[in-house]
Amino acid sequence: MAQRPEDPKVEALRAERSLNPRPEAVTDEEFRSSEFFDARDLVQVKYEMVRRVRVDGQAVSRSAAAFGFSRPSFYEAAAALEAGGLAALVPARPGPRRAHKLTEEVVAFARERLESAPPLRSVDLVEAIAERFGIRVHPRSVERALARSFRPEQGGRR
């Protein structure tokens, strides 16, 4: 059976990380009866939830429930909107924000090993790091960390 093509708006929302994972939880009457409002658009849903409280004077608990969120989620969205505008309502990319395993100590160790035996490959450094620190890291992560440590503006030496 052939799959039907997905709605282009859904594809765009997914690409921008703004696709609401639970559009069915939005029970607000305007979202159900208007073509302008789209429960699949997470940014629009969060914005409208906050607007209903701040502009229309709706109770936080009522607004949060109508838009499929908890009260703490409402306050989180309101603070994000206040601090960063609409763009702050877009969920952050998942995953670590930095090389959390590659501490300064680990990077210094890798640099020392590289400087003492220049033809070492990042795969060799991964093994040395695993032996010394008992952690597993990806070779590309080691390469990136070393490149950052060699940049003068980052305080590295070359």
N, CA, C and O of each residue as an XYZ file, in Angstrom:
632
protein
N       0.843     -1.176      0.000
C       0.000      0.000      0.000
C       0.895      1.248      0.000
O       1.809      1.342      0.818
N       0.655      2.174     -0.872
C       1.470      3.383     -0.995
C       1.118      4.369      0.110
O      -0.047      4.528      0.473
N       2.145      5.026      0.637
C       1.908      6.034      1.667
C       1.534      7.337      0.992
O       2.089      7.702     -0.044
N       0.591      8.026      1.593
C       0.226      9.327      1.028
C       1.247     10.365      1.467
O       1.794     10.272      2.565
N       1.504     11.343      0.625
C       2.500     12.348      0.983
C       2.040     13.142      2.208
O       0.852     13.413      2.379
N       3.005     13.507      3.052
C       2.677     14.253      4.255
C       2.419     15.714      3.918
O       2.985     16.255      2.969
N       1.575     16.330      4.691
C       1.231     17.734      4.548
C       2.519     18.575      4.593
O       3.320     18.408      5.512
N       2.731     19.465      3.630
C       3.951     20.281      3.607
C       4.130     21.124      4.873
O       5.260     21.368      5.297
N       3.025     21.568      5.478
C       3.151     22.364      6.701
C       3.689     21.499      7.834
O       4.509     21.958      8.629
N       3.233     20.250      7.913
C       3.738     19.342      8.949
C       5.233     19.121      8.750
O       5.996     19.115      9.716
N       5.648     18.943      7.513
C       7.072     18.757      7.225
C       7.877     19.993      7.628
O       8.964     19.869      8.193
N       7.349     21.180      7.342
C       8.038     22.429      7.696
C       8.106     22.598      9.209
O       9.150     22.975      9.741
N       7.017     22.328      9.902
C       7.008     22.438     11.361
C       7.997     21.452     11.984
O       8.708     21.794     12.929
N       8.038     20.251     11.463
C       8.969     19.241     11.982
C      10.414     19.695     11.757
O      11.257     19.567     12.645
N      10.690     20.220     10.576
C      12.047     20.674     10.247
C      12.492     21.809     11.183
O      13.675     21.919     11.504
N      11.563     22.633     11.608
C      11.868     23.762     12.491
C      11.717     23.407     13.969
O      11.826     24.283     14.827
N      11.468     22.134     14.277
C      11.275     21.641     15.639
C      10.071     22.278     16.322
O      10.052     22.393     17.547
N       9.070     22.692     15.555
C       7.886     23.344     16.112
C       6.616     22.522     15.935
O       5.512     23.044     16.091
N       6.762     21.265     15.617
C       5.580     20.414     15.454
C       5.111     19.981     16.836
O       5.859     19.367     17.596
N       3.880     20.305     17.144
C       3.304     19.952     18.442
C       3.136     18.436     18.501
O       2.424     17.869     17.672
N       3.774     17.768     19.463
C       3.666     16.309     19.535
C       2.279     15.842     19.986
O       1.931     14.673     19.818
N       1.481     16.764     20.563
C       0.149     16.390     21.039
C      -0.906     17.410     20.611
O      -1.506     18.058     21.468
N      -1.144     17.565     19.322
C      -2.140     18.560     18.899
C      -3.555     18.208     19.365
O      -4.403     19.086     19.525
N      -3.795     16.922     19.579
C      -5.130     16.503     20.031
C      -5.428     16.980     21.450
O      -6.590     17.000     21.856
N      -4.401     17.366     22.214
C      -4.593     17.848     23.583
C      -5.079     19.299     23.613
O      -5.522     19.779     24.656
N      -5.000     19.995     22.483
C      -5.464     21.380     22.410
C      -6.980     21.355     22.235
O      -7.498     20.956     21.192
N      -7.677     21.794     23.288
C      -9.141     21.772     23.258
C      -9.742     23.160     23.147
O     -10.964     23.307     23.154
N      -8.909     24.172     23.046
C      -9.367     25.549     22.928
C     -10.310     25.674     21.739
O     -10.016     25.188     20.647
N     -11.451     26.334     21.962
C     -12.490     26.426     20.931
C     -12.016     27.150     19.673
O     -12.380     26.746     18.569
N     -11.225     28.195     19.806
C     -10.755     28.921     18.615
C      -9.843     28.048     17.760
O      -9.864     28.152     16.534
N      -9.054     27.201     18.382
C      -8.188     26.305     17.620
C      -9.001     25.226     16.916
O      -8.583     24.705     15.882
N     -10.141     24.897     17.465
C     -10.987     23.871     16.851
C     -11.854     24.435     15.728
O     -12.226     23.708     14.807
N     -12.177     25.728     15.799
C     -13.140     26.275     14.843
C     -12.550     27.227     13.808
O     -13.273     27.674     12.917
N     -11.277     27.548     13.895
C     -10.683     28.524     12.986
C      -9.606     27.874     12.123
O      -8.846     27.025     12.589
N      -9.554     28.285     10.866
C      -8.485     27.797      9.993
C      -7.167     28.514     10.268
O      -6.099     28.006      9.924
N      -7.238     29.686     10.883
C      -6.028     30.451     11.189
C      -5.204     29.752     12.260
O      -3.987     29.629     12.126
N      -5.854     29.298     13.310
C      -5.161     28.638     14.409
C      -4.903     27.183     14.052
O      -5.780     26.495     13.531
N      -3.699     26.727     14.336
C      -3.313     25.362     13.995
C      -2.687     24.695     15.215
O      -1.594     25.070     15.641
N      -3.374     23.716     15.770
C      -2.911     23.021     16.969
C      -1.611     22.262     16.728
O      -0.942     21.862     17.680
N      -1.249     22.062     15.463
C       0.015     21.374     15.158
C       1.215     22.291     15.321
O       2.344     21.813     15.434
N       0.992     23.604     15.335
C       2.058     24.599     15.436
C       2.320     24.914     16.910
O       1.590     25.691     17.526
N       3.356     24.311     17.461
C       3.659     24.432     18.880
C       3.920     25.876     19.307
O       3.497     26.283     20.389
N       4.602     26.644     18.482
C       4.893     28.038     18.824
C       3.595     28.834     18.903
O       3.408     29.619     19.833
N       2.708     28.641     17.952
C       1.435     29.347     17.948
C       0.597     28.956     19.171
O      -0.030     29.811     19.797
N       0.592     27.682     19.501
C      -0.179     27.195     20.650
C       0.347     27.822     21.942
O      -0.432     28.323     22.754
N       1.664     27.794     22.131
C       2.242     28.357     23.353
C       2.013     29.868     23.434
O       1.665     30.396     24.490
N       2.213     30.550     22.315
C       2.010     31.998     22.301
C       0.570     32.338     22.671
O       0.320     33.206     23.508
N      -0.358     31.652     22.046
C      -1.772     31.942     22.287
C      -2.151     31.603     23.731
O      -2.965     32.302     24.334
N      -1.575     30.550     24.286
C      -1.838     30.187     25.681
C      -1.409     31.336     26.606
O      -2.152     31.711     27.513
N      -0.232     31.883     26.379
C       0.269     32.978     27.213
C      -0.549     34.244     26.966
O      -0.868     34.970     27.908
N      -0.886     34.509     25.712
C      -1.669     35.710     25.383
C      -3.029     35.698     26.061
O      -3.505     36.728     26.539
N      -3.653     34.519     26.099
C      -4.976     34.420     26.722
C      -4.939     34.833     28.187
O      -5.892     35.423     28.694
N      -3.850     34.527     28.858
C      -3.720     34.894     30.264
C      -3.377     36.376     30.387
O      -4.021     37.105     31.141
N      -2.364     36.817     29.648
C      -1.864     38.181     29.808
C      -2.784     39.249     29.225
O      -2.917     40.330     29.799
N      -3.417     38.958     28.095
C      -4.255     39.960     27.443
C      -5.731     39.771     27.775
O      -6.421     40.737     28.099
N      -6.218     38.542     27.699
C      -7.639     38.279     27.929
C      -7.986     38.061     29.398
O      -9.164     38.039     29.757
N      -6.976     37.900     30.253
C      -7.230     37.735     31.676
C      -7.722     36.356     32.083
O      -8.277     36.192     33.170
N      -7.526     35.376     31.233
C      -7.951     34.015     31.548
C      -7.070     33.449     32.668
O      -5.903     33.822     32.783
N      -7.613     32.566     33.482
C      -6.850     31.945     34.563
C      -5.768     31.049     33.976
O      -5.977     30.406     32.947
N      -4.607     31.009     34.634
C      -3.477     30.205     34.161
C      -3.875     28.743     34.039
O      -3.599     28.115     33.016
N      -4.512     28.191     35.051
C      -4.861     26.767     35.020
C      -5.834     26.456     33.879
O      -5.717     25.413     33.236
N      -6.780     27.341     33.627
C      -7.751     27.127     32.537
C      -7.067     27.206     31.177
O      -7.298     26.372     30.301
N      -6.222     28.220     31.015
C      -5.525     28.392     29.747
C      -4.584     27.224     29.483
O      -4.567     26.680     28.378
N      -3.805     26.835     30.480
C      -2.854     25.733     30.317
C      -3.601     24.459     29.915
O      -3.173     23.754     29.002
N      -4.702     24.165     30.584
C      -5.478     22.953     30.275
C      -6.044     23.010     28.856
O      -6.011     22.009     28.140
N      -6.557     24.156     28.448
C      -7.154     24.284     27.116
C      -6.134     24.117     25.994
O      -6.489     23.753     24.873
N      -4.875     24.381     26.300
C      -3.836     24.277     25.285
C      -2.987     23.023     25.435
O      -2.001     22.841     24.721
N      -3.372     22.164     26.364
C      -2.699     20.876     26.507
C      -1.407     20.921     27.301
O      -0.531     20.079     27.104
N      -1.273     21.895     28.197
C      -0.059     22.041     28.990
C      -0.380     22.049     30.477
O      -1.533     22.197     30.881
N       0.658     21.888     31.276
C       0.539     21.998     32.724
C       0.779     23.448     33.118
O       1.244     24.245     32.303
N       0.464     23.794     34.367
C       0.749     25.146     34.840
C       2.241     25.450     34.814
O       2.625     26.536     34.381
N       3.116     24.515     35.270
C       4.554     24.817     35.170
C       5.003     25.057     33.721
O       5.874     25.891     33.472
N       4.415     24.336     32.780
C       4.763     24.556     31.368
C       4.314     25.934     30.903
O       4.988     26.578     30.100
N       3.159     26.386     31.417
C       2.706     27.737     31.087
C       3.747     28.760     31.540
O       4.155     29.628     30.769
N       4.172     28.645     32.809
C       5.122     29.619     33.348
C       6.467     29.561     32.612
O       7.127     30.584     32.432
N       6.852     28.390     32.202
C       8.093     28.241     31.426
C       7.953     28.946     30.077
O       8.863     29.656     29.648
N       6.812     28.751     29.409
C       6.574     29.407     28.121
C       6.491     30.915     28.285
O       7.021     31.657     27.458
N       5.832     31.378     29.340
C       5.698     32.821     29.575
C       7.070     33.452     29.816
O       7.362     34.527     29.293
N       7.907     32.786     30.604
C       9.248     33.315     30.871
C      10.092     33.314     29.597
O      10.836     34.262     29.346
N       9.982     32.263     28.796
C      10.746     32.189     27.541
C      10.312     33.304     26.596
O      11.149     33.960     25.975
N       9.016     33.513     26.488
C       8.486     34.557     25.608
C       8.961     35.925     26.070
O       9.344     36.762     25.253
N       8.938     36.151     27.367
C       9.391     37.416     27.942
C      10.873     37.651     27.662
O      11.281     38.759     27.313
N      11.666     36.603     27.819
C      13.116     36.739     27.678
C      13.592     36.785     26.235
O      14.520     37.526     25.910
N      12.959     35.994     25.358
C      13.499     35.877     24.007
C      12.522     36.020     22.873
O      12.879     35.756     21.725
N      11.299     36.427     23.150
C      10.311     36.586     22.084
C       9.840     35.251     21.521
O      10.053     34.201     22.128
N       9.212     35.297     20.378
C       8.645     34.092     19.760
C       9.679     32.995     19.527
O       9.382     31.814     19.706
N      10.876     33.373     19.132
C      11.915     32.374     18.845
C      12.229     31.519     20.068
O      12.632     30.364     19.931
N      12.047     32.077     21.252
C      12.343     31.333     22.477
C      11.306     30.241     22.748
O      11.523     29.383     23.604
N      10.190     30.265     22.032
C       9.166     29.233     22.208
C       9.467     27.972     21.395
O       8.832     26.936     21.592
N      10.428     28.062     20.491
C      10.833     26.890     19.709
C      11.681     25.997     20.615
O      12.651     26.469     21.208
N      11.332     24.726     20.727
C      12.130     23.842     21.593
C      13.585     23.769     21.141
O      13.884     23.788     19.947
N      14.478     23.685     22.116
C      15.907     23.571     21.828
C      16.203     22.209     21.219
O      15.450     21.253     21.404
N      17.294     22.137     20.501
C      17.712     20.854     19.932
C      17.991     19.879     21.064
O      18.550     20.259     22.093
N      17.607     18.633     20.877
C      17.872     17.648     21.924
C      19.352     17.283     21.986
O      20.102     17.508     21.036
N      19.751     16.725     23.099
C      21.127     16.248     23.232
C      22.011     17.198     23.994
O      21.596     18.302     24.346
N      23.224     16.772     24.248
C      24.170     17.596     25.007
C      24.490     18.887     24.262
O      24.501     18.921     23.032
N      24.749     19.943     25.022
C      25.060     21.250     24.439
C      26.564     21.461     24.284
O      27.002     22.393     23.610
N      27.340     20.600     24.907
C      28.794     20.754     24.840
C      29.425     19.375     25.005
O      28.738     18.390     25.275
N      30.722     19.324     24.840
C      31.444     18.058     24.978
C      31.632     17.772     26.464
O      32.711     18.006     27.008
N      30.606     17.274     27.116
C      30.619     17.123     28.565
C      31.582     16.048     29.074
O      32.012     16.118     30.225
N      31.923     15.079     28.268
C      32.884     14.056     28.685
C      34.319     14.553     28.526
O      35.221     14.149     29.259
N      34.501     15.422     27.568
C      35.846     15.906     27.273
C      36.157     17.132     28.130
O      36.129     18.267     27.655
N      36.450     16.875     29.391
C      36.796     17.941     30.326
C      38.153     18.526     29.953
O      38.847     18.002     29.082
N      38.520     19.609     30.617
C      39.829     20.231     30.365
C      40.947     19.224     30.610
O      41.931     19.188     29.871
N      40.792     18.401     31.655
C      41.809     17.407     31.981
C      41.968     16.379     30.855
O      43.087     16.009     30.500
N      40.850     15.924     30.299
C      40.891     14.923     29.230
C      41.499     15.526     27.966
O      42.314     14.885     27.302
N      41.105     16.762     27.630
C      41.637     17.424     26.436
C      43.133     17.683     26.602
O      43.899     17.515     25.652
N      43.553     18.089     27.795
C      44.988     18.314     28.048
C      45.765     17.015     27.869
O      46.857     17.013     27.302
N      45.208     15.926     28.347
C      45.835     14.616     28.179
C      45.953     14.274     26.695
O      47.008     13.826     26.245
N      44.887     14.482     25.940
C      44.901     14.180     24.501
C      45.930     15.055     23.782
O      46.634     14.580     22.892
N      46.019     16.324     24.163
C      47.005     17.223     23.542
C      48.421     16.755     23.827
O      49.276     16.743     22.941
N      48.659     16.369     25.073
C      49.995     15.883     25.438
C      50.365     14.655     24.619
O      51.481     14.544     24.113
N      49.414     13.736     24.496
C      49.672     12.520     23.724
C      49.934     12.854     22.265
O      50.839     12.292     21.647
N      49.154     13.757     21.721
C      49.305     14.150     20.321
C      50.639     14.856     20.091
O      51.302     14.612     19.083
N      51.033     15.717     21.006
C      52.290     16.454     20.855
C      53.509     15.549     21.034
O      54.564     15.792     20.447
N      53.351     14.495     21.856
C      54.484     13.590     22.067
C      54.604     12.545     20.956
O      55.678     11.980     20.746
N      53.520     12.293     20.257
C      53.532     11.322     19.148
C      52.633     11.848     18.033
O      51.526     11.341     17.853
N      53.090     12.865     17.271
C      52.257     13.545     16.278
C      51.479     12.673     15.286
O      50.378     13.065     14.897
N      51.989     11.514     14.856
C      51.173     10.791     13.885
C      49.955     10.071     14.492
O      49.268      9.339     13.779
N      49.674     10.260     15.790
C      48.508      9.613     16.403
C      47.226     10.044     15.702
O      47.038     11.216     15.377
N      46.367      9.089     15.481
C      45.051      9.381     14.903
C      44.046      9.560     16.036
O      44.298      9.152     17.170
N      42.918     10.167     15.726
C      41.910     10.388     16.763
C      41.409      9.063     17.334
O      41.039      9.001     18.506
N      41.391      8.002     16.521
C      40.985      6.682     17.004
C      41.955      6.202     18.082
O      41.536      5.609     19.077
N      43.256      6.457     17.887
C      44.260      6.082     18.887
C      44.060      6.883     20.180
O      44.210      6.350     21.279
N      43.723      8.154     20.033
C      43.484      8.993     21.206
C      42.251      8.522     21.979
O      42.228      8.565     23.209
N      41.231      8.075     21.249
C      40.021      7.543     21.887
C      40.378      6.362     22.780
O      39.893      6.257     23.907
N      41.220      5.484     22.276
C      41.644      4.312     23.061
C      42.453      4.727     24.287
O      42.259      4.185     25.375
N      43.357      5.684     24.109
C      44.176      6.162     25.232
C      43.299      6.825     26.298
O      43.529      6.643     27.494
N      42.309      7.583     25.870
C      41.381      8.236     26.802
C      40.574      7.182     27.556
O      40.363      7.304     28.763
N      40.127      6.153     26.847
C      39.353      5.083     27.490
C      40.193      4.366     28.548
O      39.708      4.060     29.637
N      41.444      4.104     28.215
C      42.337      3.427     29.171
C      42.614      4.281     30.397
O      42.597      3.785     31.523
N      42.866      5.557     30.179
C      43.259      6.448     31.283
C      42.074      6.898     32.129
O      42.161      6.915     33.357
N      40.954      7.268     31.476
C      39.835      7.876     32.201
C      38.606      6.976     32.317
O      37.682      7.279     33.072
N      38.595      5.878     31.575
C      37.452      4.965     31.637
C      36.195      5.510     30.984
O      35.089      5.112     31.349
N      36.345      6.411     30.027
C      35.183      6.950     29.312
C      35.309      6.657     27.834
O      36.416      6.529     27.310
N      34.172      6.550     27.158
C      34.140      6.321     25.715
C      33.690      7.606     25.031
O      32.649      8.172     25.365
N      34.483      8.051     24.078
C      34.130      9.232     23.300
C      34.292      8.907     21.820
O      34.997      7.971     21.443
N      33.639      9.684     21.014
C      33.710      9.486     19.566
C      34.961     10.180     19.021
O      35.312     11.267     19.481
N      35.633      9.566     18.052
C      36.837     10.196     17.472
C      36.591     11.625     16.985
O      37.447     12.494     17.154
N      35.433     11.870     16.386
C      35.159     13.221     15.883
C      35.039     14.219     17.034
O      35.418     15.381     16.886
N      34.518     13.777     18.173
C      34.428     14.655     19.347
C      35.821     15.038     19.824
O      36.055     16.184     20.209
N      36.734     14.095     19.801
C      38.119     14.379     20.189
C      38.724     15.392     19.214
O      39.387     16.339     19.636
N      38.501     15.198     17.932
C      39.036     16.133     16.930
C      38.505     17.542     17.158
O      39.266     18.508     17.100
N      37.207     17.667     17.418
C      36.612     18.987     17.643
C      37.184     19.636     18.897
O      37.531     20.817     18.892
N      37.282     18.849     19.979
C      37.802     19.389     21.238
C      39.241     19.862     21.071
O      39.613     20.917     21.585
N      40.042     19.096     20.362
C      41.425     19.501     20.129
C      41.491     20.764     19.268
O      42.291     21.660     19.533
N      40.656     20.830     18.247
C      40.640     22.022     17.390
C      40.268     23.260     18.212
O      40.863     24.323     18.037
N      39.279     23.122     19.112
C      38.903     24.254     19.975
C      40.052     24.637     20.892
O      40.282     25.821     21.142
N      40.769     23.651     21.390
C      41.847     23.947     22.343
C      43.037     24.626     21.676
O      43.837     25.264     22.360
N      43.174     24.505     20.356
C      44.282     25.130     19.652
C      43.962     26.545     19.179
O      44.864     27.254     18.731
N      42.703     26.975     19.269
C      42.334     28.310     18.817
C      42.796     29.352     19.819
O      42.488     29.237     21.005
N      43.524     30.364     19.375
C      44.026     31.396     20.291
C      42.904     32.129     21.020
O      43.049     32.445     22.201
N      41.781     32.407     20.341
C      40.695     33.138     20.985
C      40.007     32.319     22.069
O      39.268     32.868     22.886
N      40.244     31.011     22.082
C      39.684     30.151     23.116
C      40.687     29.930     24.246
O      40.419     29.165     25.172
N      41.815     30.580     24.176
C      42.817     30.436     25.214
C      43.779     29.275     24.965
O      44.587     28.939     25.831
N      43.694     28.667     23.788
C      44.577     27.536     23.476
C      45.909     27.987     22.946
O      46.064     29.134     22.529
N      46.869     27.095     22.960
C      48.210     27.394     22.436
C      48.425     26.574     21.187
O      47.798     25.531     21.003
N      49.290     27.031     20.349
C      49.620     26.232     19.174
C      51.081     26.057     19.023
O      51.531     25.406     18.080
